[in-house]
Amino acid sequence: MNAHVPEIDTTKAHSARVWNYWQGGKDNYPVDREVGDYVLRAHPEMVGAARADRQFLIRAVTHLADACGVRQFLDIGTGLPTHNNTHEVAHAVAPDARVVYVDNDPMVLAHARALLTGEALSEVHYVDADLHQPAAVLSAAREHLDFSEPIGLTILGTMGHTPDTEQAYAAVRAYVDALPSGSFLALCDGTDTSEPMVEAAQRWNETAAIPYHLRSPKEIEGFFAGLELLEPGVVSAPFWRPAKAEVGEATEVDQYCGVARKP
């Protein structure tokens, strides 16, 4: 992680902080809450979508660490630390699991420094980089991960910030191509599956610093091209392997997700 002190712009809403607000966190500013509330007036269920995204992360990482034996994770576009972060979920199954977070948001990086200093997590590392610079990201990740062993790549709520779908696919492919056989991709992103969600995205793009582009579930499925999708395939986040207690209670949200294995 770079040593410079990040500059945090508190005059414009930022996706990581708005997402943090929707998830019930406190690491946000008035401008983030203002934009968050403006979006919620169009689509109040966005709070549920944000939390469903986090629950998917928990179930996916748990499955990869437990059933699949994955001991390394590369989390791209991690966002602000909340509860049940990737390293916490992985370490609950395998305390020796290694996790590399990648983000280029100054506030995320400031929190990363505090987290690593406060907890002295030797198996957790943060990389200050843009996901559209895969060579730089992968070079930094190789300092901490063994690319001869399977890696769990997680990209949640991130690719919507890349409006061009082919460019988004190419970015994800660059990472998947670098992973060894037996690795996994877990991806989740916003979808155009309801009119309120479309209106919410329009409101977001009116007010936030970085636009967000919704995709269809079929377009989300395109991120997994060439990979072996795990059951139940690409589905609304609450329906990806819900816990027994959640069966019958899950309701669809405008966040579609999947997990796939690299053959």
C-alpha positions, 0 to 999 in steps of 0.5 A: 500500500502506498505511503501517501496520506489520502485526500478525502473529498467530503463535498461529493458523494462516493459509492463506498460511503453511500454503500456504507450508509445503506448497510448501517455503517457510520463511515460516511458524510452528510453529502453521502447520506443526502444522496443515499436518501435521495436514491432511497426515495425512488427505491427504498429496497436499496437498503435490502439490496445492499445488505443482500450483497453483504450476505452473499459475500458471507455465504460465498467466501464461507463456501469457498473456504470450507467446502472448496478449501480455498485459502487465498482471496483477492477482493477487488473494489472492497469498499469500506470495512463493515462487519463480516469483511472478507478476511473475517469470514475466511478466518472464521473457517481458516485462520491462516487464509490470506486476503488481499484487498484492492481499492483506490478510494482514499477513505477506504485506504485510510480505514485500511491503514487503521485496521492493519495497525489496530489488528496487526493482521499479518495475513491481510493486505491492502493494495492502492490501485485501480481495477482497470490496471490489472498488471499493477494490481496483479503485481502487488497481489503476487507479493502476498498470494501464491498464484500457483494455488487456487485463489478466490476472486471477489468483485462485488458491487463494483463493475457497474462503475464501468459503463461499457460492458465489453470493457467490464468483461475484459477487466474481469477476464484479465484477472481470471486469466491470471488465476490458476486452475481451480480458482473461483470468481464470485461476482455480484452487481446491480441489475435493471430488473425493476423500474424503481431500481432504474429510477434509483440508478438515474438519481444516483447518476445525477448526484454521485461522483462516479456513475453506475451502470445497471446490467441485465441478469444475462449480462451479469452471467456474461462475466462468468464466460468460460467458467464452471458456474456453481449451482444455482447459477446466476440469481438474485443475491438472496437466492444464492445458497441461502441458509436453511433459516432463510429458505421461504423468507428470501425476496428478490432484490436487484442484485444478481450474483454467481460463483464459478470455478476456473477449470 
